[in-house]
Amino acid sequence: MLVFKKEKNARKLILGHLDDVQECLVEARNALEAFIDGDLDAVREKRVVVGEIESRADARRREIRDVLLDGAFLPQIRSDIFRLVGCVDGIANKGEGLARFLADQPPALPDDLKPNVLVLCQHSLDSFDQLRKALKDYLKPKGLLEKLHVHVARVDELESEVDELESSLIKRIFDSEMEIGQKMHLEQLIKRITSLADLSEDAADELEFAAMKSVV
């Protein structure tokens, strides 16, 4: 019974961590929207909020580590679970980095690119949302592998869409008459946004590997 209690506690912590990361990304997107609206004070406020959420996610990741070390789940899958949690936590770090970048180094974004940047961001967040659903399927007591694979496949599709949008945006930027410094600054913004989808795909790959070994 003690083992099942530890597993239940671990699942609760992992799901809480997923919620933390989701909240972190939503607030990072809100920071981007405030930046696009030209409200830099709001961007700075959001940077603080995102930082606090990211710190909370880090603390919960350490709690998960302690529970796993204390014997939650079978030994052969503990490292897989903790690696997955680490991958997801890295996505929160990127969200926090995006908010900090917008607050501390706001680039000059032309009006005609603003809608495309917002679409790019939403696709990146949608990629994480599919990863989150797949992880929830994995964590269910009997596992839901068919649903998990559907969500993982959607992560891959969204990441490919993000890649195409990124390529198109960067081409537009470097084909423009902007100064090279502004172009490179905007490229940094684009890549910070797309890294959310890139890391979601990396985590989805880790999840598929873990699912091949066993179902939690």
N, C-alpha and C positions, 0 to 999 in steps of 0.2 A: 504493500500500500504506500510505503514511503517513496518508492521509486515512481509510482504514478503521480504522487503529489509533486515531486520534483519536476516531472515532465509537464504537468499542468502549469506549474509556476513558470517554467521556461517558455512554454507556448505563449502564456500571457505577456511575458516580458518582450518576446520577439514581435508579437502583434503590436504591442505598445511602441516598440522601436519603429516598426513600419509606419505607424501613425505619426510619430515624431518626424520622420523623414518626409512623409507626404506634406505635413504642415510646413516644414522648412521650405520645400519647393514651391508651395503655393504662395508663401510670403515672399520668396525670391521673385516669383512672377509678379506679385503686387509691386515689388520694388521696381521691376522693369517697366510696368505700366505707369508708375509715378514718374519715372525718368522720362518716358516718352511724352508724358503730359507736361514735362518741364518743371515738376515740383520736386526740387532737389532736397528740400527740407523733409518731405515725406520719404524720399529715398533713404536719407540718413536714419530716419526713425525706423524704417523697415530693416535696415542693416542691423540695427541693435536687436530687433525682434528676432530676426533670422539667426543671429549669433547666439541668442539665448536658447532657441529651440535646438540648434546644432549641439550646444553644450549639453542639453538635456538628453539628446540622442546618444552622445558619447557616454554619459553616465549610465544610461540604460544598457548600452553595449557592454560595459564593464560588469554590470549586474548579471547579464546573460553569461558572460565568461565564467563568473564565479559559480553560477548554478550548474553550468556544464561540468566544471571541474569538480563539483560536489556530487556528480554522478547522474545527472539527468540524461536520458536517452542511452542507447547502446553505445559502447566505446567506439565501434567502427564508424559511427556517423557523427560523433560529437565534433570532430574537427571540420567535417563538411558543413555542419550547421554554423559553427563559429566563423568559418571562412565566408559563408553566405552573408551572415550578419555584418561582417567587415566590409564586404563589397557594397552592401546597401548603405552602410554608414559613410562610405566614401562618396556616395551620391549626395548626401546631405552636406558634406564638406564642399563639394562643387557648387551647391546651391548657395552656401554661405559665401563662397569665393566670388560668385556672380554678384551678389548684393553688395559686397565690399568694393568690388571693382566699380560698380555703378555709383557708389557713394564717394569713393576716393579718387577715381580717375574717369569721370563721366566723358565719354566720347561725343563728338559732334555728329549726330545722326540725322541725315537728310530726311525731310518729311516723306518723300516718296518711298523710303525704305522701311519706315516704321511699321506699316501693316504686315510686311513680310517677316520682320523680326518677331512680331507678336505671334504669328502663325508658327514660326520656327520654335519658339518657346513652348507653345501649347502642344505641338507634336512631341517635343522632348518630354514634357510632363505626362502626356498620354502614354508614352513608352514606359515610364516608371509605373504608372497606374496598372498597366498590364502585368508588369513584373510583380507588383504588390498582390494582385489577384492570384497569380501563379504560386507565389509563396504561401498565401493563405490556403490554397488547395493542398500544397505539400504538407502543411502543418496540421491538417485535419487528421484525427486519430487513424482513419483507414486510408487516408490519402485519396486524391482524386486525379489520377494520372492523366486521364483523357482531357479533362478541363485544363490541367496544368500545361499540357503540350499545346493546346489551342492558344492559351495566353502567351506562352513563350514564342510561338510562331508569330503572333501579333507584335510582340516586342521587336522581332527581327524585321518585320515589314515596316514598322514605324521608324526604326533606326535607318533603314534604307531610304525612306521618304525624307528623313532629316538630312541624310547625306546629300540627296539631290537638291534639297532646298539650300543647304549650306553652299554647295558648289555654285549654284545659280546666283546666290547673293554675293559671294566673294568675287565672282566674275563681274557682276554689275559694279561692284565697288572699285575693282582695279581697272575697269574699262572707263570709269568716270574721269572727270577733270579735277577731282580732289587732289590735294597735296599728298605725297607718299606717306607722310607721317599720319595723316588722318585715315588714310586707307588701312595702314597697319594697325592703328588703334581700333578701328571698326572690325577688322579681322579678329582681333583678340576678343571682342564682345561676342562675335558669332561663334567662335570656337568654345568660349565658356558656356554658351547656351547648349551647343551640340554635345558637349561632354556629358551632359545629363543623360542623353539618349545612348551615347557610347558606353557609359558605365552601366546603364540598365541592361544593355545587351550582354556585356561581360558577366554581370550577375546572373542573367538568365542562362547563360552557358554553364556557369557553375551549378545552377539549380538543376539543369538537365543531367549533369554528371552525377549529382547527389541522388537524384531520383532513380537513376539507373542502378545504383547500389542498393537502395532500400527506400521504403516509404516510412516516414516518421509515424 
